[in-house]
Amino acid sequence: ILIPSPNVTDDQQTKNAKALADIGGACMIREPELKNGRICTEVASLLGDEERRQKMEKAISGFAPLDSNKLIFDELIRLSNKK
């Protein structure tokens, strides 16, 4: 469940959260929607729906490489060796 802050430059958190929500890998709740226990309702919905959680897990697994930390590290090393 992602709750992006609209107060970030160019509303980047909302854009990133929407990208994940659009592929089915996350739920996005905008701050104004947090009234009347919305977050509790969403948490309960996710906890009670294993199939939905599995679909979300599958959807988000292809969003980024599993070894992204290694890829970033390797790129930093490559850049530092250019100096």
N, C-alpha and C positions, 0 to 999 in steps of 0.2 A: 504494500500500500504506500503510494507516494503522495506526499502533500507538498507540492512545490510552493516556494515563496514567490509571490508576484513582485517582490521588492528588489529582485536581482536585475542587474543591467540587461536590458532587452528581453526580460522575462525568460531567460535561458533555462531556468529550472522547469518551467512549465513546458517548454519545447522538448526538453530531454525526457521528462516524465511522460509526455504525450507520445513520444516515439516508442517508449517501452509499452505503454498501454495499447497503442495502436496495433502492435504485433501480438498482443495477448499475454505479454510477459509480466504485467503489473496492473494494479488498479490505481487510478489517479483520482484524488479528491481535492478539489480546489478549496482554499481556506474558507470562502463564504459558505461552502457546503457542509462545514463541520458542525452545524447546528443540529439540535434534536437527536443527538446520539448517532450521527451518521457513521462515525468511525467504528463505534461498537457494532453497529449493524453489519458493516463491511467485514470486520474481523470475524464475527460470528458466522457470516456467510461463507467465508473462506475456510474456517475451521470445520464447518459442517459439510464441505464439498471436496472430497479428496480428488475426484476426477478433475475438477476445475483447477486445483492446485497442481496436479500432474501436467495438465495442458499448459499452465503458466510456466512451469519449470521447463518443459520442452521448448516452448516459444522463446524463452529468454536465453536458453542454453546456446542458441545459434547467434545471439546478438553480439557476442564478443569472444575472442579466442580464449580458451581455458588457460593458456600460458601467457596471458597479456603482461604479467609482471616480468617474465623473462624477456619478452619482446621489447619492453620499455628499457630494461636494464641493458640489453644488447645494443639498443640504439644509443643509449647514453655513452656506453663504452666506445662505440664507433665514432660518435661526435667528439668525444674527448681525445681520441687518437688523431683527429684531424689537426689539432693545434700544434 
